Amino acid sequence: MRFLLDADQRAFAGSLHAMLTAADTPAVIRDWSRGDHARGRALWSRIAEAGVFGLAVPEEHGGLGPRPVELTVAFVELGRHAVPGPLAETVGAAVLLGEPPLAKRFLPGLADGTDLATVAAPGGYAVDGDAATLRLSPAPGGLYLGTAAPGPVRRSLDPARRLTALAPAGELLAPAVPYDRALTWIRLATAAQALGVGLALLDRTVAHVRRRTQFGVPIGSFQAVKHRLADAMTALEFARPLLFGAAVSLRPAEVAAAKLSACEAAYRTARTALHLHGAIGYTAEYDLSLWLTKARALRAAWGTPQECRSLVLADGFREAVGGRAGEAGGVRGS
């Protein structure tokens, strides 16, 4: 199987890249981190007009999907430009609300960008609950429509990911919740964002080491610098086929493996970028910091590395045991 994008998918990625490059996302991110959502909402509408959120919504409800591969293509670009907002959470909301009559009520607004949705992690906070127009709280008793609880907004490592507690009581939307399926889609979108973040960090660092000189030559000519960048690029390129393979299968363990690989590669690239930029990389005024902090935050979002490894290992163990049981059954039946 060849995990290569076709011409339409490459053109889609290129059009998103051009649109987001022109949008000055660093300024949008800084506004968003201060609680000023005006420019972020305008950008959200343009992303929705490009069809990104419709890729998680069935056609009968105003969407284009579900099309997980194209969604992955889009989210790599959203990560590459560090677009703020509850992006993966909106995808998860589309899955949680995919059954009638909820679908007819909520999905058109998600597809066309009218609504920003966030989903509270079990026992945790919701990302950008202050900006979202639709707040979902999955619980053992069902799926609830939540409201932002009173109190200050908490900040994560990424200043553009604002964490909000949701009030425990709210409208019961459904007694049963397809939470595991929604989590798989959220993890896929998060993994794609992480890969995009890593690719942006690599590009910015390569440009930096070509400009910065030491002993009269660019530091990018030093063998040690080349090795660090080559290792980062190799990790990102190994993560890419895992990510698109997971988008094809949508198997939870494969998605967890993709998230682990993409997030670890992005985090490794972030460390390399910080090392090669030096002290300037630490400063909040320097745009690199917007990608550095996002790489670290996405690494733990919707499944820590330990949780993803456990899921992958458990799935491998089940397959191994199942295979041995099948072989044993065949011997007994022969």
C-alpha positions in Angstrom: 0.0 0.0 0.0 1.3 3.4 -1.0 0.6 6.2 1.5 1.0 9.0 -1.0 -1.4 11.9 -1.4 -3.1 12.3 -4.7 -3.2 15.5 -6.8 -6.5 16.7 -5.2 -5.2 16.2 -1.7 -1.9 17.9 -2.4 -3.8 20.8 -3.9 -6.1 21.0 -0.9 -3.0 21.1 1.4 -1.4 23.8 -0.8 -4.5 26.0 -0.8 -4.8 25.8 3.0 -1.1 26.6 3.4 -1.4 29.6 1.2 -4.5 30.9 3.1 -3.0 30.4 6.5 0.3 31.9 5.5 -1.5 35.1 4.5 -3.6 35.1 7.8 -0.6 36.1 10.0 -1.4 33.4 12.5 1.2 34.5 15.1 -0.8 37.7 15.7 -4.1 35.6 15.8 -2.5 33.3 18.4 -1.4 36.1 20.6 -4.8 37.7 20.5 -6.4 34.4 21.3 -4.1 33.8 24.3 -5.3 37.1 25.8 -8.9 36.1 25.4 -9.5 38.2 22.3 -11.2 35.8 19.9 -12.3 38.2 17.1 -9.5 37.5 14.7 -9.5 33.8 15.6 -13.2 33.5 14.9 -12.8 35.2 11.5 -10.0 32.7 10.7 -12.2 29.9 11.9 -14.9 30.9 9.5 -12.4 30.9 6.6 -11.2 27.4 7.6 -14.8 26.2 7.7 -15.5 27.8 4.2 -12.5 25.7 2.9 -14.4 22.6 4.0 -12.2 21.5 6.8 -14.8 20.9 9.5 -17.2 19.4 7.0 -14.7 16.5 6.5 -15.9 15.2 9.9 -19.6 15.7 9.1 -21.8 13.5 6.9 -23.1 15.0 3.6 -26.7 14.7 4.7 -26.0 17.2 7.5 -24.1 19.8 5.5 -20.7 18.2 5.5 -18.3 16.5 3.1 -17.5 13.4 5.0 -16.6 11.5 7.0 -13.3 11.7 5.2 -10.5 11.0 7.8 -7.6 11.1 5.3 -8.5 14.5 3.9 -9.1 15.7 7.5 -5.6 14.5 8.4 -4.2 16.5 5.4 -6.0 19.6 6.7 -4.9 19.2 10.3 -1.3 18.9 9.3 -1.6 22.3 7.8 -3.5 23.7 10.8 -0.6 22.5 13.0 2.0 23.8 10.6 0.5 27.3 11.2 -0.3 26.7 14.9 -3.9 27.8 14.4 -5.5 28.3 17.8 -8.9 27.1 19.0 -10.6 23.8 19.8 -9.9 22.2 16.5 -9.6 18.5 17.4 -12.3 18.9 19.9 -14.7 20.2 17.2 -14.0 17.1 15.2 -14.7 15.0 18.3 -18.0 16.8 18.9 -19.1 16.0 15.3 -18.6 12.3 16.2 -20.4 12.6 19.5 -23.3 14.3 18.0 -23.5 12.1 14.9 -26.7 10.3 15.8 -30.3 11.6 15.1 -31.9 13.8 16.3 -28.7 15.5 17.6 -27.0 15.4 14.2 -29.8 17.5 12.5 -29.7 20.0 15.4 -25.9 20.5 15.8 -23.9 19.2 12.8 -24.7 21.9 10.2 -23.4 24.6 12.6 -20.1 22.7 13.1 -19.7 22.1 9.4 -20.2 25.7 8.4 -18.1 27.2 11.2 -21.0 28.9 13.0 -20.2 26.8 16.2 -16.9 26.2 17.9 -17.2 23.0 20.0 -15.2 21.7 22.8 -15.3 18.5 24.7 -14.3 18.1 28.3 -11.9 15.3 29.1 -13.2 12.9 31.7 -12.6 14.5 35.1 -10.7 17.3 33.4 -11.0 20.6 31.7 -12.3 21.7 28.3 -10.0 23.5 25.9 -11.1 27.0 25.0 -14.4 26.6 26.8 -14.6 30.4 27.0 -14.6 30.7 23.2 -16.7 27.7 22.4 -20.4 28.1 21.6 -21.0 24.4 22.1 -19.5 22.7 25.2 -19.9 18.9 25.6 -19.4 16.9 28.8 -19.3 13.1 28.3 -20.1 11.3 31.5 -21.1 7.8 32.7 -24.8 9.0 32.6 -24.6 10.2 29.0 -23.6 13.2 27.0 -24.4 16.6 28.5 -24.5 20.1 27.1 -22.3 22.0 29.5 -21.7 25.6 30.5 -18.5 27.2 31.5 -18.2 27.1 35.3 -17.5 30.3 37.2 -13.9 30.9 37.9 -10.7 32.0 36.1 -9.6 30.4 32.9 -6.5 28.2 33.4 -3.5 28.3 31.1 -1.8 25.3 29.7 1.9 25.1 28.6 0.6 26.5 25.3 -0.8 30.0 26.0 -3.3 29.6 23.1 -4.9 26.5 24.8 -7.1 28.0 27.5 -8.6 25.5 29.9 -12.1 25.9 31.3 -14.0 23.8 33.9 -17.5 23.0 32.8 -20.5 23.1 35.2 -21.5 19.5 36.1 -25.2 20.0 35.4 -26.7 20.7 31.9 -29.0 19.4 29.3 -28.8 15.7 28.8 -28.4 15.2 25.0 -28.1 11.4 24.9 -28.0 8.6 27.4 -25.3 6.7 25.5 -22.0 8.2 24.3 -19.8 6.9 21.4 -16.8 8.3 23.4 -14.2 5.8 22.3 -15.0 6.5 18.6 -14.9 10.2 19.2 -11.6 9.9 21.1 -10.1 8.0 18.1 -10.9 10.9 15.8 -9.7 13.5 18.3 -6.4 11.7 18.7 -6.0 11.4 14.9 -6.6 15.2 14.5 -4.2 15.9 17.4 -1.5 13.7 15.8 -1.9 15.5 12.5 -1.5 18.8 14.2 1.6 17.6 16.0 3.2 16.5 12.8 2.5 19.9 11.3 4.0 21.7 14.3 7.1 19.5 14.0 7.4 20.3 10.3 7.1 24.0 10.9 9.7 23.9 13.7 12.1 22.0 11.4 11.6 24.6 8.5 12.1 27.5 10.8 15.3 26.0 12.4 16.8 25.2 9.0 16.2 28.8 7.9 17.8 30.0 11.2 21.0 27.9 11.0 21.5 29.1 7.4 21.4 32.7 8.6 23.2 32.5 11.9 27.0 32.6 11.5 29.9 31.5 13.8 33.6 31.7 13.0 32.6 33.4 9.8 30.4 30.5 8.4 26.7 29.5 8.8 26.2 27.2 11.8 24.2 25.0 9.5 27.5 23.9 7.9 28.6 22.3 11.2 28.4 18.5 11.2 26.8 18.3 14.6 24.0 20.7 13.6 23.4 18.7 10.4 23.1 15.5 12.5 20.6 17.1 14.9 18.4 18.3 12.1 18.7 15.0 10.2 17.5 13.1 13.2 14.5 15.4 13.6 13.6 15.1 10.0 13.9 11.3 10.1 11.6 11.1 13.1 9.0 13.3 11.4 9.1 11.4 8.2 8.7 8.0 10.0 5.7 9.5 11.7 4.0 10.5 8.5 3.1 7.0 7.1 1.9 5.9 10.5 -0.4 8.9 10.6 -1.9 8.4 7.2 -2.1 4.6 7.7 -4.1 5.3 10.9 -6.4 7.6 9.0 -7.1 4.8 6.5 -7.8 2.2 9.2 -9.2 4.3 12.1 -8.2 1.5 14.4 -7.8 2.9 17.9 -4.4 1.2 18.5 -3.1 2.4 15.1 -4.3 5.9 15.9 -2.6 5.8 19.3 0.6 4.6 17.6 0.4 7.5 15.2 -0.2 10.0 17.9 2.7 8.7 19.9 5.0 8.8 16.9 4.0 12.2 15.7 3.9 13.9 19.1 7.3 12.4 20.1 8.8 13.5 16.8 7.4 17.0 17.2 8.7 17.2 20.8 12.1 16.0 19.7 12.1 18.6 16.9 11.1 21.3 19.4 14.1 20.4 21.6 16.4 20.6 18.6 14.9 23.9 17.5 15.4 25.4 21.0 18.9 24.1 21.2 20.0 25.5 17.9 18.2 28.9 18.3 19.8 29.4 21.7 18.4 31.9 24.3 16.2 33.7 21.7 14.1 30.6 21.5 12.9 31.1 25.1 11.5 34.5 24.5 7.7 34.9 24.2 8.1 37.7 21.7 9.9 35.4 19.3 7.4 33.5 17.1 9.2 30.2 17.5 7.9 30.0 21.1 4.3 29.6 19.7 5.3 26.3 18.1 7.6 25.2 20.9 4.8 25.4 23.5 2.2 23.8 21.2 4.5 20.8 20.6 4.8 20.2 24.3 1.1 20.7 25.0 -0.1 18.4 22.2 2.2 15.6 23.5 0.0 15.1 26.5 -3.3 16.1 25.0 -5.9 13.3 24.6 -3.5 10.6 25.6 -0.1 10.8 27.1 2.8 8.9 25.6 2.4 6.3 28.3 -1.3 5.9 27.7 -0.8 5.5 23.9 2.0 3.0 24.4 -0.2 1.0 26.8 -3.0 0.9 24.2 -0.7 -0.2 21.4 0.9 -2.9 23.6 -2.5 -4.2 24.8 -3.7 -4.4 21.2 -0.6 -6.3 20.2 -1.0 -8.7 23.1 -4.6 -9.4 22.2 -3.7 -10.1 18.6 -0.8 -12.4 19.6 -3.0 -14.3 22.0 -5.8 -14.5 19.5 -3.4 -15.7 16.8 -2.0 -18.4 19.1 -5.5 -19.5 20.1 -6.5 -19.7 16.4 -3.5 -21.8 15.6 -4.2 -24.1 18.6 -7.8 -24.4 17.4 -6.6 -25.4 13.9 -4.3 -28.1 15.3 -7.0 -29.5 17.5 -9.5 -29.6 14.6 -7.1 -31.3 12.1 
